[in-house]
Amino acid sequence: DESSDPIYMFDPDGTYRYANKAFADGVGKKPEEIIGKKIWDVFPKDEADKSYAAVKWVFENGMMKVIEVRVPRPNGDRYYITTAKPILTEQHEVISVICISKDITGRKQNEEELRYLSTHDALTNLYNRNFFEVELERIQDSRLFPVSIVMVDLDNLKLINDRHGHATGDEVIRKTAQLLKEIFRTEDIIARYGGDEFIVLLPETDEAAVHDVLVRLRAKVKKQQDLLFSLSIGAST
């Protein structure tokens, strides 16, 4: 009862026969609101179905199983690694399943952050070159043709850095990234390809469609008040 790890027990039909305070706190309920209720009364259906499938397997096989459980919370999802163990009679019949969980939310957040950093450019938050090339290979084997590619080069970046400093150069790079986000679709892959180069992968986009996009892009560039801002743009389908 006093364990800091969530501990709870199930009947074969998915009814909670026990839940400690740590588990109740983790799901945002009181123990009396859980005990006697079914798993679907506590978790969203998709998570409940996934967890119950594991519990049911333990009941049927009489063996331990380890699963990852996501607990949706208003202030952010919590993640747990849960060990489900059978409770056996002397005749080796499973009469209950006890689950003991460890909170791995911090680890999951670190994993997500590392995954994000491995696929995104730190300065612009666009995708990086490595991610772009992986997506290029994936789309090459897909049915998303015609595919168009747009190359965008930020003009005179070295001159901007030399005359106005690298902080100004970085700001112009970020401004270019933001402009591209505003023009292209969410399903398009926008990446920073090099120091002053950007590349956009447009699945299911023919020459006429990409032409219209470039017209909008060039018009938006002309509206920029910053005299430092100039782009060279090319495309192929």
Phi and psi restraints in degrees (value plus and minus 20) as a CYANA .aco file:
   2 GLU   PHI    -115.0   -75.0
   2 GLU   PSI     -17.4    22.6
   3 SER   PHI     -83.7   -43.7
   3 SER   PSI     122.3   162.3
   4 SER   PHI     -99.1   -59.1
   4 SER   PSI     -31.6     8.4
   5 ASP   PHI    -109.6   -69.6
   5 ASP   PSI     115.7   155.7
   6 PRO   PHI     -82.0   -42.0
   6 PRO   PSI     109.5   149.5
   7 ILE   PHI    -153.1  -113.1
   7 ILE   PSI     113.7   153.7
   8 TYR   PHI    -174.7  -134.7
   8 TYR   PSI     139.4   179.4
   9 MET   PHI    -150.3  -110.3
   9 MET   PSI     128.8   168.8
  10 PHE   PHI    -140.3  -100.3
  10 PHE   PSI     127.4   167.4
  11 ASP   PHI    -105.6   -65.6
  11 ASP   PSI     147.3   187.3
  12 PRO   PHI     -78.2   -38.2
  12 PRO   PSI     -48.7    -8.7
  13 ASP   PHI    -108.0   -68.0
  13 ASP   PSI     -10.4    29.6
  14 GLY   PHI      68.2   108.2
  14 GLY   PSI      -5.8    34.2
  15 THR   PHI    -106.6   -66.6
  15 THR   PSI     115.7   155.7
  16 TYR   PHI     -94.1   -54.1
  16 TYR   PSI     102.7   142.7
  17 ARG   PHI    -119.6   -79.6
  17 ARG   PSI     -31.9     8.1
  18 TYR   PHI    -180.7  -140.7
  18 TYR   PSI     126.1   166.1
  19 ALA   PHI    -173.1  -133.1
  19 ALA   PSI     111.0   151.0
  20 ASN   PHI    -106.1   -66.1
  20 ASN   PSI     155.5   195.5
  21 LYS   PHI     -85.1   -45.1
  21 LYS   PSI     -57.3   -17.3
  22 ALA   PHI     -81.9   -41.9
  22 ALA   PSI     -59.4   -19.4
  23 PHE   PHI     -87.8   -47.8
  23 PHE   PSI     -64.5   -24.5
  24 ALA   PHI     -80.8   -40.8
  24 ALA   PSI     -63.7   -23.7
  25 ASP   PHI     -82.3   -42.3
  25 ASP   PSI     -58.3   -18.3
  26 GLY   PHI     -84.1   -44.1
  26 GLY   PSI     -53.9   -13.9
  27 VAL   PHI    -118.6   -78.6
  27 VAL   PSI     -19.0    21.0
  28 GLY   PHI      55.6    95.6
  28 GLY   PSI      12.7    52.7
  29 LYS   PHI    -154.1  -114.1
  29 LYS   PSI     151.9   191.9
  30 LYS   PHI    -111.6   -71.6
  30 LYS   PSI     131.8   171.8
  31 PRO   PHI     -73.9   -33.9
  31 PRO   PSI     -59.2   -19.2
  32 GLU   PHI     -88.8   -48.8
  32 GLU   PSI     -36.1     3.9
  33 GLU   PHI    -105.8   -65.8
  33 GLU   PSI     -25.0    15.0
  34 ILE   PHI    -131.2   -91.2
  34 ILE   PSI     -68.7   -28.7
  35 ILE   PHI     -82.6   -42.6
  35 ILE   PSI     107.8   147.8
  36 GLY   PHI      71.6   111.6
  36 GLY   PSI     -30.4     9.6
  37 LYS   PHI    -116.6   -76.6
  37 LYS   PSI     140.6   180.6
  38 LYS   PHI    -108.6   -68.6
  38 LYS   PSI     141.0   181.0
  39 ILE   PHI     -78.9   -38.9
  39 ILE   PSI     -50.7   -10.7
  40 TRP   PHI     -92.5   -52.5
  40 TRP   PSI     -35.7     4.3
  41 ASP   PHI    -101.0   -61.0
  41 ASP   PSI     -34.0     6.0
  42 VAL   PHI    -129.3   -89.3
  42 VAL   PSI     -57.2   -17.2
  43 PHE   PHI    -134.8   -94.8
  43 PHE   PSI     136.0   176.0
  44 PRO   PHI     -78.7   -38.7
  44 PRO   PSI     134.1   174.1
  45 LYS   PHI     -76.5   -36.5
  45 LYS   PSI     -61.3   -21.3
  46 ASP   PHI     -85.0   -45.0
  46 ASP   PSI     -62.8   -22.8
  47 GLU   PHI     -91.0   -51.0
  47 GLU   PSI     -58.1   -18.1
  48 ALA   PHI     -83.1   -43.1
  48 ALA   PSI     -64.7   -24.7
  49 ASP   PHI     -80.4   -40.4
  49 ASP   PSI     -63.4   -23.4
  50 LYS   PHI     -83.8   -43.8
  50 LYS   PSI     -66.6   -26.6
  51 SER   PHI     -87.4   -47.4
  51 SER   PSI     -61.9   -21.9
  52 TYR   PHI     -86.5   -46.5
  52 TYR   PSI     -53.9   -13.9
  53 ALA   PHI     -79.0   -39.0
  53 ALA   PSI     -60.3   -20.3
  54 ALA   PHI     -88.6   -48.6
  54 ALA   PSI     -63.3   -23.3
  55 VAL   PHI     -82.4   -42.4
  55 VAL   PSI     -63.1   -23.1
  56 LYS   PHI     -81.5   -41.5
  56 LYS   PSI     -59.2   -19.2
  57 TRP   PHI     -81.8   -41.8
  57 TRP   PSI     -60.5   -20.5
  58 VAL   PHI     -85.3   -45.3
  58 VAL   PSI     -62.4   -22.4
  59 PHE   PHI     -79.0   -39.0
  59 PHE   PSI     -61.7   -21.7
  60 GLU   PHI     -97.3   -57.3
  60 GLU   PSI     -50.6   -10.6
  61 ASN   PHI    -127.2   -87.2
  61 ASN   PSI     -34.5     5.5
  62 GLY   PHI      44.3    84.3
  62 GLY   PSI       7.4    47.4
  63 MET   PHI    -147.3  -107.3
  63 MET   PSI     138.0   178.0
  64 MET   PHI     -93.1   -53.1
  64 MET   PSI     128.6   168.6
  65 LYS   PHI    -162.4  -122.4
  65 LYS   PSI     121.2   161.2
  66 VAL   PHI    -133.4   -93.4
  66 VAL   PSI     109.4   149.4
  67 ILE   PHI    -155.2  -115.2
  67 ILE   PSI     143.5   183.5
  68 GLU   PHI    -123.2   -83.2
  68 GLU   PSI     114.5   154.5
  69 VAL   PHI    -140.6  -100.6
  69 VAL   PSI     112.9   152.9
  70 ARG   PHI    -124.2   -84.2
  70 ARG   PSI     110.1   150.1
  71 VAL   PHI    -133.7   -93.7
  71 VAL   PSI      86.3   126.3
  72 PRO   PHI     -86.6   -46.6
  72 PRO   PSI     110.2   150.2
  73 ARG   PHI    -154.6  -114.6
  73 ARG   PSI     129.6   169.6
  74 PRO   PHI     -77.8   -37.8
  74 PRO   PSI     -51.7   -11.7
  75 ASN   PHI    -115.8   -75.8
  75 ASN   PSI      -3.5    36.5
  76 GLY   PHI     102.0   142.0
  76 GLY   PSI     119.7   159.7
  77 ASP   PHI     -82.2   -42.2
  77 ASP   PSI     126.0   166.0
  78 ARG   PHI    -129.9   -89.9
  78 ARG   PSI     127.6   167.6
  79 TYR   PHI    -144.1  -104.1
  79 TYR   PSI     119.3   159.3
  80 TYR   PHI    -154.1  -114.1
  80 TYR   PSI     125.1   165.1
  81 ILE   PHI    -118.7   -78.7
  81 ILE   PSI     102.8   142.8
  82 THR   PHI    -139.0   -99.0
  82 THR   PSI     109.4   149.4
  83 THR   PHI    -122.2   -82.2
  83 THR   PSI      97.7   137.7
  84 ALA   PHI    -122.4   -82.4
  84 ALA   PSI     101.3   141.3
  85 LYS   PHI    -141.4  -101.4
  85 LYS   PSI     123.1   163.1
  86 PRO   PHI     -99.6   -59.6
  86 PRO   PSI     124.0   164.0
  87 ILE   PHI    -125.6   -85.6
  87 ILE   PSI      99.7   139.7
  88 LEU   PHI    -128.6   -88.6
  88 LEU   PSI     129.4   169.4
  89 THR   PHI    -102.4   -62.4
  89 THR   PSI     156.4   196.4
  90 GLU   PHI     -83.6   -43.6
  90 GLU   PSI     -42.8    -2.8
  91 GLN   PHI    -109.2   -69.2
  91 GLN   PSI      -9.2    30.8
  92 HIS   PHI      43.1    83.1
  92 HIS   PSI      11.2    51.2
  93 GLU   PHI    -114.3   -74.3
  93 GLU   PSI     119.0   159.0
  94 VAL   PHI    -101.6   -61.6
  94 VAL   PSI      96.3   136.3
  95 ILE   PHI    -121.9   -81.9
  95 ILE   PSI     -37.1     2.9
  96 SER   PHI    -183.2  -143.2
  96 SER   PSI     144.3   184.3
  97 VAL   PHI    -145.9  -105.9
  97 VAL   PSI     107.1   147.1
  98 ILE   PHI    -125.1   -85.1
  98 ILE   PSI     115.1   155.1
  99 CYS   PHI    -137.3   -97.3
  99 CYS   PSI     112.2   152.2
 100 ILE   PHI    -143.6  -103.6
 100 ILE   PSI     105.8   145.8
 101 SER   PHI    -136.2   -96.2
 101 SER   PSI     132.5   172.5
 102 LYS   PHI    -143.0  -103.0
 102 LYS   PSI     112.4   152.4
 103 ASP   PHI     -93.0   -53.0
 103 ASP   PSI     100.2   140.2
 104 ILE   PHI    -139.6   -99.6
 104 ILE   PSI       2.3    42.3
 105 THR   PHI     -78.0   -38.0
 105 THR   PSI     -65.5   -25.5
 106 GLY   PHI     -79.6   -39.6
 106 GLY   PSI     -61.9   -21.9
 107 ARG   PHI     -85.2   -45.2
 107 ARG   PSI     -61.6   -21.6
 108 LYS   PHI     -83.3   -43.3
 108 LYS   PSI     -60.7   -20.7
 109 GLN   PHI     -83.8   -43.8
 109 GLN   PSI     -60.1   -20.1
 110 ASN   PHI     -84.0   -44.0
 110 ASN   PSI     -60.0   -20.0
 111 GLU   PHI     -83.4   -43.4
 111 GLU   PSI     -63.0   -23.0
 112 GLU   PHI     -83.9   -43.9
 112 GLU   PSI     -60.1   -20.1
 113 GLU   PHI     -85.1   -45.1
 113 GLU   PSI     -62.6   -22.6
 114 LEU   PHI     -85.9   -45.9
 114 LEU   PSI     -58.1   -18.1
 115 ARG   PHI     -84.5   -44.5
 115 ARG   PSI     -61.5   -21.5
 116 TYR   PHI     -83.7   -43.7
 116 TYR   PSI     -65.7   -25.7
 117 LEU   PHI     -83.9   -43.9
 117 LEU   PSI     -49.8    -9.8
 118 SER   PHI     -95.7   -55.7
 118 SER   PSI     -36.1     3.9
 119 THR   PHI    -137.1   -97.1
 119 THR   PSI     -25.0    15.0
 120 HIS   PHI    -144.2  -104.2
 120 HIS   PSI     133.3   173.3
 121 ASP   PHI    -103.4   -63.4
 121 ASP   PSI     110.0   150.0
 122 ALA   PHI     -86.6   -46.6
 122 ALA   PSI     -55.0   -15.0
 123 LEU   PHI     -94.7   -54.7
 123 LEU   PSI     -60.9   -20.9
 124 THR   PHI    -127.8   -87.8
 124 THR   PSI     -35.4     4.6
 125 ASN   PHI      45.0    85.0
 125 ASN   PSI      -7.0    33.0
 126 LEU   PHI     -99.2   -59.2
 126 LEU   PSI     149.0   189.0
 127 TYR   PHI     -83.2   -43.2
 127 TYR   PSI     134.6   174.6
 128 ASN   PHI    -115.4   -75.4
 128 ASN   PSI     156.3   196.3
 129 ARG   PHI     -82.2   -42.2
 129 ARG   PSI     -59.0   -19.0
 130 ASN   PHI     -81.6   -41.6
 130 ASN   PSI     -66.1   -26.1
 131 PHE   PHI     -82.9   -42.9
 131 PHE   PSI     -61.9   -21.9
 132 PHE   PHI     -77.8   -37.8
 132 PHE   PSI     -65.1   -25.1
 133 GLU   PHI     -88.8   -48.8
 133 GLU   PSI     -53.2   -13.2
 134 VAL   PHI     -84.1   -44.1
 134 VAL   PSI     -64.7   -24.7
 135 GLU   PHI     -85.5   -45.5
 135 GLU   PSI     -55.6   -15.6
 136 LEU   PHI     -80.6   -40.6
 136 LEU   PSI     -63.7   -23.7
 137 GLU   PHI     -85.9   -45.9
 137 GLU   PSI     -60.7   -20.7
 138 ARG   PHI     -83.0   -43.0
 138 ARG   PSI     -65.4   -25.4
 139 ILE   PHI     -89.5   -49.5
 139 ILE   PSI     -50.8   -10.8
 140 GLN   PHI     -79.9   -39.9
 140 GLN   PSI     -50.3   -10.3
 141 ASP   PHI    -118.2   -78.2
 141 ASP   PSI      -7.6    32.4
 142 SER   PHI    -125.5   -85.5
 142 SER   PSI    -193.5  -153.5
 143 ARG   PHI    -128.1   -88.1
 143 ARG   PSI      10.0    50.0
 144 LEU   PHI    -113.6   -73.6
 144 LEU   PSI      -0.6    39.4
 145 PHE   PHI     -99.7   -59.7
 145 PHE   PSI     133.3   173.3
 146 PRO   PHI     -91.6   -51.6
 146 PRO   PSI     130.8   170.8
 147 VAL   PHI    -138.4   -98.4
 147 VAL   PSI     114.3   154.3
 148 SER   PHI    -135.5   -95.5
 148 SER   PSI     130.2   170.2
 149 ILE   PHI    -147.0  -107.0
 149 ILE   PSI     111.6   151.6
 150 VAL   PHI    -134.4   -94.4
 150 VAL   PSI     108.5   148.5
 151 MET   PHI    -125.5   -85.5
 151 MET   PSI     113.2   153.2
 152 VAL   PHI    -147.3  -107.3
 152 VAL   PSI     106.8   146.8
 153 ASP   PHI    -137.5   -97.5
 153 ASP   PSI     105.7   145.7
 154 LEU   PHI     -98.0   -58.0
 154 LEU   PSI      96.9   136.9
 155 ASP   PHI     -92.4   -52.4
 155 ASP   PSI     121.8   161.8
 156 ASN   PHI      39.7    79.7
 156 ASN   PSI      15.1    55.1
 157 LEU   PHI     -82.7   -42.7
 157 LEU   PSI     -61.2   -21.2
 158 LYS   PHI     -81.4   -41.4
 158 LYS   PSI     -60.7   -20.7
 159 LEU   PHI     -84.8   -44.8
 159 LEU   PSI     -60.3   -20.3
 160 ILE   PHI     -81.8   -41.8
 160 ILE   PSI     -65.2   -25.2
 161 ASN   PHI     -82.5   -42.5
 161 ASN   PSI     -62.5   -22.5
 162 ASP   PHI     -88.1   -48.1
 162 ASP   PSI     -60.5   -20.5
 163 ARG   PHI    -105.2   -65.2
 163 ARG   PSI     -56.3   -16.3
 164 HIS   PHI    -138.0   -98.0
 164 HIS   PSI     -26.1    13.9
 165 GLY   PHI      77.5   117.5
 165 GLY   PSI     136.2   176.2
 166 HIS   PHI     -88.2   -48.2
 166 HIS   PSI     -47.6    -7.6
 167 ALA   PHI     -82.8   -42.8
 167 ALA   PSI     -60.8   -20.8
 168 THR   PHI     -86.5   -46.5
 168 THR   PSI     -61.4   -21.4
 169 GLY   PHI     -80.1   -40.1
 169 GLY   PSI     -62.8   -22.8
 170 ASP   PHI     -82.6   -42.6
 170 ASP   PSI     -59.3   -19.3
 171 GLU   PHI     -85.1   -45.1
 171 GLU   PSI     -58.5   -18.5
 172 VAL   PHI     -86.7   -46.7
 172 VAL   PSI     -57.3   -17.3
 173 ILE   PHI     -83.0   -43.0
 173 ILE   PSI     -64.7   -24.7
 174 ARG   PHI     -84.3   -44.3
 174 ARG   PSI     -58.6   -18.6
 175 LYS   PHI     -84.5   -44.5
 175 LYS   PSI     -60.0   -20.0
 176 THR   PHI     -81.5   -41.5
 176 THR   PSI     -64.1   -24.1
 177 ALA   PHI     -80.2   -40.2
 177 ALA   PSI     -64.5   -24.5
 178 GLN   PHI     -84.0   -44.0
 178 GLN   PSI     -60.3   -20.3
 179 LEU   PHI     -81.4   -41.4
 179 LEU   PSI     -62.8   -22.8
 180 LEU   PHI     -85.0   -45.0
 180 LEU   PSI     -59.0   -19.0
 181 LYS   PHI     -81.4   -41.4
 181 LYS   PSI     -55.5   -15.5
 182 GLU   PHI     -94.0   -54.0
 182 GLU   PSI     -47.0    -7.0
 183 ILE   PHI    -109.4   -69.4
 183 ILE   PSI     -63.6   -23.6
 184 PHE   PHI    -109.5   -69.5
 184 PHE   PSI     142.0   182.0
 185 ARG   PHI     -94.9   -54.9
 185 ARG   PSI     139.7   179.7
 186 THR   PHI     -84.0   -44.0
 186 THR   PSI     -49.3    -9.3
 187 GLU   PHI    -101.4   -61.4
 187 GLU   PSI     -29.8    10.2
 188 ASP   PHI     -96.8   -56.8
 188 ASP   PSI     125.2   165.2
 189 ILE   PHI    -115.3   -75.3
 189 ILE   PSI      87.1   127.1
 190 ILE   PHI    -122.7   -82.7
 190 ILE   PSI     104.9   144.9
 191 ALA   PHI    -154.3  -114.3
 191 ALA   PSI     129.4   169.4
 192 ARG   PHI    -107.2   -67.2
 192 ARG   PSI      93.1   133.1
 193 TYR   PHI    -109.2   -69.2
 193 TYR   PSI     -47.4    -7.4
 194 GLY   PHI    -178.7  -138.7
 194 GLY   PSI    -186.0  -146.0
 195 GLY   PHI     -76.8   -36.8
 195 GLY   PSI     -68.2   -28.2
 196 ASP   PHI    -142.6  -102.6
 196 ASP   PSI      -2.2    37.8
 197 GLU   PHI    -135.1   -95.1
 197 GLU   PSI     118.6   158.6
 198 PHE   PHI    -146.1  -106.1
 198 PHE   PSI     131.6   171.6
 199 ILE   PHI    -160.8  -120.8
 199 ILE   PSI     122.6   162.6
 200 VAL   PHI    -148.3  -108.3
 200 VAL   PSI     110.7   150.7
 201 LEU   PHI    -125.9   -85.9
 201 LEU   PSI      99.9   139.9
 202 LEU   PHI    -135.9   -95.9
 202 LEU   PSI      77.1   117.1
 203 PRO   PHI     -89.9   -49.9
 203 PRO   PSI     130.0   170.0
 204 GLU   PHI      33.4    73.4
 204 GLU   PSI      26.6    66.6
 205 THR   PHI    -153.8  -113.8
 205 THR   PSI      97.6   137.6
 206 ASP   PHI    -111.4   -71.4
 206 ASP   PSI    -197.5  -157.5
 207 GLU   PHI     -82.3   -42.3
 207 GLU   PSI     -60.3   -20.3
 208 ALA   PHI     -84.3   -44.3
 208 ALA   PSI     -61.8   -21.8
 209 ALA   PHI     -87.4   -47.4
 209 ALA   PSI     -62.3   -22.3
 210 VAL   PHI     -89.3   -49.3
 210 VAL   PSI     -52.0   -12.0
 211 HIS   PHI     -80.8   -40.8
 211 HIS   PSI     -64.8   -24.8
 212 ASP   PHI     -81.8   -41.8
 212 ASP   PSI     -59.6   -19.6
 213 VAL   PHI     -83.7   -43.7
 213 VAL   PSI     -63.1   -23.1
 214 LEU   PHI     -87.9   -47.9
 214 LEU   PSI     -52.6   -12.6
 215 VAL   PHI     -81.6   -41.6
 215 VAL   PSI     -64.7   -24.7
 216 ARG   PHI     -85.8   -45.8
 216 ARG   PSI     -59.2   -19.2
 217 LEU   PHI     -84.0   -44.0
 217 LEU   PSI     -67.2   -27.2
 218 ARG   PHI     -84.4   -44.4
 218 ARG   PSI     -57.1   -17.1
 219 ALA   PHI     -84.9   -44.9
 219 ALA   PSI     -58.2   -18.2
 220 LYS   PHI     -89.9   -49.9
 220 LYS   PSI     -57.1   -17.1
 221 VAL   PHI     -82.7   -42.7
 221 VAL   PSI     -61.0   -21.0
 222 LYS   PHI     -82.7   -42.7
 222 LYS   PSI     -47.6    -7.6
 223 LYS   PHI     -99.0   -59.0
 223 LYS   PSI     -31.1     8.9
 224 GLN   PHI     -85.7   -45.7
 224 GLN   PSI     110.6   150.6
 225 GLN   PHI     -99.6   -59.6
 225 GLN   PSI     -39.1     0.9
 226 ASP   PHI     -94.5   -54.5
 226 ASP   PSI      98.4   138.4
 227 LEU   PHI     -87.3   -47.3
 227 LEU   PSI     -38.2     1.8
 228 LEU   PHI     -96.8   -56.8
 228 LEU   PSI     -32.6     7.4
 229 PHE   PHI    -111.4   -71.4
 229 PHE   PSI      94.7   134.7
 230 SER   PHI    -172.3  -132.3
 230 SER   PSI     115.5   155.5
 231 LEU   PHI    -146.4  -106.4
 231 LEU   PSI     124.4   164.4
 232 SER   PHI    -124.4   -84.4
 232 SER   PSI     111.5   151.5
 233 ILE   PHI    -150.4  -110.4
 233 ILE   PSI     115.8   155.8
 234 GLY   PHI    -163.4  -123.4
 234 GLY   PSI     139.7   179.7
 235 ALA   PHI    -168.1  -128.1
 235 ALA   PSI     137.0   177.0
 236 SER   PHI    -167.3  -127.3
 236 SER   PSI     128.5   168.5
